[in-house]
């Protein structure tokens, strides 16, 4: 009966999942240094000008531009060096006519100076300095507030905090910010054949790789992975574990046990829990065997047990779900076209995702076309070729749809 169910189109499957997700609204205070990868829950407004004083962009000498008139390679102007100001220091007083002050990058420009001449345009003098070019007013001069002004809106509620955003927050002097709490998840692998890395490998056994691949990817997407475990092919014990985890996490992501074999237990697990089923199977290859549901407020996504198939499911199913939890598009994948550089000699009666490397408008699949159970051939990929259902073999030189991951 399961096998006769018509698979959903990928976009419809994702839409159905999103309909079941409640946006995260809980917030928490995050100390500076731990905010990278979080979502802002408040606007960030500048409390100071940045920079707060006129500063030098180079090592050199702060001067009055009028004093440099007539300077050239063969006719230098000589100025008295009245002192030095370093980054973090402060000028002792204003600059007088005919004077220069040695200045370092980032140091405050003294009152009276309206230009900074690079040291390479001088003789590096200490008591007097010879300058070999004329300077315009406010040349090499960074104004107060040139980056931003006090009161400017710098970041908005809902913005993703990446490296640049973290730097902006730090530059305002904030020691902490309010952020959305992270999406929480449990990651479960199922299968009697699985063993934890570090254990002695028994006959007919394999080491569990899916659990670590899935958990690592979720963490890279900013998810708080609360629990990682693998379970035997026993629906009762699996249901018991999931029941205990469900109220503590936003989502549970499993791998394995979702096809129609004797030990594909996840259908029975859903039934035992009374979980609301959203769909089973998606019209794509690999990764068709996806069982999605909701148990209470917890989203349950049971992915294929094949390593590459589950990796496709992660990007095509789980990734958009995470965006819905936080209401941001930061995980949205970039789509475009590229020229295929290798032949692909298989027809695609259903939509197919081929692991690939994209670069400079070209996409390469050679070396990335292993089976769905392979994991090593997925190394160093940065894209997938999105092949429409009903496509014939693909020839090198043809234009294909590419999704950057």
C-alpha positions in Angstrom: 0.0 0.0 0.0 2.9 2.3 0.9 4.5 1.7 -2.5 1.4 2.8 -4.4 1.4 6.3 -2.8 2.2 9.0 -5.4 5.4 10.9 -4.5 5.0 14.6 -3.9 6.9 17.2 -6.0 9.8 18.7 -4.1 8.3 22.2 -3.9 5.0 20.8 -2.7 6.7 18.7 0.0 8.6 21.7 1.3 5.5 23.8 1.3 3.6 21.2 3.4 6.4 21.1 5.9 6.5 24.8 6.2 2.8 24.9 6.9 3.4 22.7 10.0 6.2 24.9 11.5 5.7 27.4 14.3 8.2 30.3 14.0 10.6 30.6 16.9 9.9 33.7 18.9 11.8 32.9 22.1 14.8 35.2 22.6 17.9 35.2 24.8 20.8 37.5 25.6 24.0 36.4 23.9 27.4 37.7 25.0 29.6 39.2 22.4 31.9 36.5 20.9 29.1 33.9 20.9 26.7 35.7 18.6 28.1 34.5 15.3 25.5 32.5 13.4 22.5 33.8 15.4 19.5 35.8 14.4 19.1 39.3 15.8 15.9 39.8 17.9 16.4 43.6 18.2 17.5 46.5 16.0 21.1 47.7 16.5 21.4 51.5 16.5 24.7 53.3 16.6 25.4 55.0 20.0 28.6 56.7 18.7 30.1 58.1 15.5 32.4 55.6 13.8 35.2 56.6 13.8 34.6 58.9 16.8 37.4 61.3 15.7 39.2 62.2 12.5 41.9 59.6 11.9 44.7 58.7 9.6 44.4 55.9 7.0 48.2 55.6 6.7 51.5 55.9 8.4 52.9 59.3 7.6 52.7 62.9 8.7 49.7 65.1 9.6 50.2 68.4 7.9 48.4 71.6 6.8 47.8 71.1 3.1 48.6 74.8 2.5 52.1 74.1 3.8 52.7 71.6 1.0 52.2 74.0 -1.8 55.0 73.8 -4.4 56.4 70.6 -3.1 57.7 68.2 -5.7 60.4 65.5 -6.2 63.0 68.1 -7.0 61.7 70.9 -4.8 60.7 69.4 -1.4 59.1 71.5 1.3 60.7 71.2 4.8 58.5 71.1 7.9 59.4 71.0 11.6 58.3 67.7 13.2 56.4 68.7 16.3 55.7 65.3 17.8 54.2 61.9 17.2 50.8 60.4 17.7 50.2 56.6 17.6 47.0 54.6 17.3 45.4 54.7 20.8 47.1 58.0 21.6 46.0 61.6 21.5 47.6 64.7 20.0 49.2 67.0 22.7 47.9 70.1 20.9 46.9 71.7 17.6 49.2 71.8 14.6 50.9 75.2 13.9 51.8 76.6 10.5 55.0 75.1 9.2 54.7 72.0 11.4 54.1 68.3 10.8 53.3 65.6 13.3 54.4 62.0 12.7 51.2 59.8 12.7 50.4 56.1 12.5 47.5 54.3 10.9 44.4 54.8 12.9 45.7 57.5 15.0 43.7 60.7 15.6 44.6 63.6 13.3 45.5 66.7 15.4 43.5 69.9 15.2 44.8 72.2 12.6 45.9 69.4 10.2 43.7 68.7 7.2 45.8 66.1 5.4 48.1 63.2 5.9 51.1 62.6 3.6 52.2 59.0 3.3 55.6 58.4 4.7 56.9 57.1 1.4 56.3 60.6 0.0 58.8 62.0 2.5 62.3 61.5 3.7 61.1 59.9 7.0 62.6 62.8 8.9 62.5 62.9 12.7 63.3 66.5 13.6 62.4 68.0 10.2 60.7 66.2 7.4 61.0 66.9 3.7 57.9 66.3 1.7 57.9 65.6 -2.0 54.4 66.3 -3.2 51.5 68.7 -2.8 48.5 67.6 -0.7 44.9 68.6 -1.2 42.7 69.6 1.7 41.4 66.6 3.5 43.4 64.1 1.4 44.1 60.9 3.3 41.7 62.2 6.0 39.0 60.0 7.5 36.2 62.1 8.9 34.4 61.4 12.2 31.3 59.3 11.4 32.6 58.4 7.9 31.6 54.7 8.5 28.4 55.5 10.4 26.8 58.2 12.5 25.3 58.1 16.0 21.7 57.2 15.7 22.1 55.3 12.4 20.2 52.0 12.1 23.0 49.5 11.5 21.3 46.1 11.8 17.7 45.1 12.0 15.7 42.6 13.9 15.8 39.3 11.9 19.2 39.9 10.4 21.6 37.0 10.4 24.8 37.6 12.4 27.8 36.7 10.3 31.4 37.8 10.7 30.7 41.3 9.3 27.6 41.8 11.5 29.6 40.6 14.5 32.2 43.2 13.8 29.6 45.9 13.4 28.0 45.0 16.8 31.5 45.1 18.4 32.3 48.5 16.9 29.3 50.0 18.6 30.6 49.0 22.0 27.8 46.5 22.8 28.9 43.6 25.1 25.8 41.6 24.4 22.8 41.4 22.1 19.4 39.9 22.1 19.0 37.0 19.7 16.4 34.3 18.8 17.2 31.1 20.5 18.7 28.5 18.2 16.6 25.8 16.5 17.1 22.6 18.5 17.3 19.1 17.1 18.0 15.5 17.8 19.8 13.3 15.3 19.1 9.6 15.1 20.4 6.9 12.9 18.5 3.6 12.7 19.8 0.1 11.8 21.1 -3.1 13.4 24.1 -2.9 11.1 25.4 0.4 12.6 28.2 0.7 15.1 29.7 3.8 16.8 33.1 4.8 15.5 35.7 3.6 18.0 33.9 0.2 18.6 35.4 -3.0 17.2 33.7 -3.6 13.8 31.7 -6.9 14.0 30.7 -9.2 11.1 28.1 -7.6 8.8 28.5 -4.2 10.6 29.4 -0.8 9.3 30.3 2.4 11.1 27.5 5.0 11.4 28.5 8.0 9.2 25.0 9.5 8.6 24.6 10.7 12.2 27.8 12.6 12.1 27.2 14.1 8.6 23.7 15.2 9.5 24.7 16.6 12.9 27.8 18.5 11.5 25.6 20.0 8.7 22.9 21.1 11.2 25.5 22.7 13.4 27.0 24.5 10.5 23.5 25.9 9.8 23.3 27.2 13.4 21.2 24.4 14.9 21.7 23.3 18.5 22.0 19.6 18.3 20.9 18.3 21.7 21.2 14.6 21.2 22.9 12.1 18.8 22.2 8.4 18.9 21.6 5.4 16.8 18.9 2.9 17.4 18.3 -0.8 16.5 15.6 -1.8 14.0 13.0 -2.1 16.7 10.0 0.2 16.4 9.1 0.0 20.1 12.4 1.1 21.4 12.7 3.8 18.7 9.3 5.2 19.5 10.2 5.3 23.2 13.4 7.3 22.6 11.7 9.7 20.2 8.8 10.2 22.6 11.3 11.2 25.3 13.1 13.7 23.0 10.1 15.2 21.2 9.1 17.7 23.8 12.7 18.9 24.2 13.6 19.7 20.6 12.1 21.6 17.7 12.9 18.8 15.3 14.0 15.2 15.1 16.0 14.2 12.1 16.5 10.5 11.5 18.2 8.4 8.8 17.2 5.0 7.7 14.1 2.9 8.1 11.9 4.8 5.7 11.5 2.5 2.6 9.3 -0.6 2.4 11.6 -3.3 3.6 11.1 -5.6 6.6 13.2 -3.4 8.8 12.0 0.0 7.7 10.6 0.8 11.0 9.9 4.5 10.9 6.3 4.1 9.4 5.5 1.9 12.5 7.2 4.4 14.8 5.0 7.2 13.5 1.9 5.0 14.0 2.9 4.0 17.5 3.5 7.6 18.5 0.3 8.8 16.9 2.4 11.3 14.9 0.6 13.3 12.3 2.0 12.3 8.9 2.7 15.2 6.5 3.9 13.0 3.6 5.9 10.0 2.5 8.1 10.0 -0.6 9.3 12.9 -2.8 9.6 12.7 -6.6 13.4 13.0 -6.8 16.5 10.9 -7.0 18.3 10.3 -4.8 16.5 10.9 -1.5 12.9 10.0 -2.5 12.3 8.0 0.6 11.5 10.8 3.1 8.8 10.5 5.8 7.8 13.8 7.3 5.5 14.3 10.2 4.7 16.2 13.4 4.6 14.8 16.9 3.1 17.5 19.2 5.1 20.6 18.3 8.1 18.7 17.1 8.8 18.3 13.4 9.9 14.8 12.5 11.9 14.3 9.3 12.9 10.7 8.6 15.5 10.7 5.8 17.0 8.0 3.6 19.7 5.8 5.1 21.9 6.1 2.0 24.6 8.7 2.7 24.3 10.7 -0.5 20.6 10.4 -0.5 20.3 11.7 3.0 22.7 14.5 2.1 20.4 15.6 -0.7 17.4 15.4 1.7 19.3 17.6 4.1 19.7 20.4 1.5 16.4 20.0 -0.3 14.1 19.2 2.7 15.7 20.1 6.0 17.4 23.3 4.9 14.2 25.2 3.9 12.5 23.9 7.0 15.2 25.6 9.1 14.7 28.9 7.3 11.0 28.7 8.1 11.7 28.2 11.8 13.6 31.5 12.0 11.8 33.4 9.3 15.0 34.3 7.4 16.3 33.4 4.0 19.9 33.1 5.0 20.0 29.4 4.0 18.3 29.9 0.7 20.4 28.2 -2.0 21.7 30.1 -5.1 20.3 28.8 -8.4 21.6 29.4 -11.9 22.8 27.9 -15.1 26.2 26.5 -16.0 27.9 24.6 -18.9 28.2 20.9 -18.1 31.8 19.8 -18.7 31.3 16.1 -18.5 28.9 13.6 -20.1 26.2 12.0 -17.9 25.0 8.8 -19.5 21.9 8.1 -17.5 18.3 9.1 -18.3 16.3 10.8 -15.6 12.7 9.6 -15.5 12.4 11.5 -12.2 14.0 14.7 -11.1 17.6 14.0 -10.3 20.3 15.8 -8.2 23.9 15.1 -9.3 26.7 16.1 -7.0 29.1 18.5 -8.7 31.7 21.2 -8.6 30.8 24.6 -10.1 33.3 27.2 -11.1 33.3 30.2 -13.4 30.1 29.3 -15.2 31.1 25.6 -15.7 30.1 22.6 -13.7 32.0 19.3 -13.4 30.5 16.0 -12.3 33.5 13.7 -13.1 34.6 12.0 -9.9 31.3 12.8 -8.1 29.0 10.2 -9.7 29.2 7.4 -7.1 26.3 5.4 -5.9 23.8 6.7 -3.3 25.6 4.7 -0.6 28.9 6.3 -1.3 30.2 9.0 1.0 33.7 9.8 -0.3 32.6 10.9 -3.8 30.8 13.8 -2.1 34.0 15.4 -1.0 34.7 18.9 -2.2 31.4 19.3 -4.0 29.8 22.8 -3.9 26.8 22.3 -6.1 24.2 19.9 -7.4 23.0 19.7 -11.0 19.2 19.8 -11.0 18.0 17.5 -13.8 14.3 17.8 -14.6 12.1 14.7 -14.7 11.9 13.1 -18.1 15.4 14.2 -19.2 17.6 12.2 -21.6 21.3 11.6 -21.1 23.3 14.8 -20.7 26.1 15.8 -23.0 29.2 17.8 -22.2 28.7 21.4 -23.4 25.0 21.5 -22.6 23.5 24.2 -20.3 22.2 22.8 -17.1 20.5 24.1 -13.9 22.8 24.3 -11.0 22.1 24.8 -7.3 25.0 26.0 -5.2 25.2 24.4 -1.8 
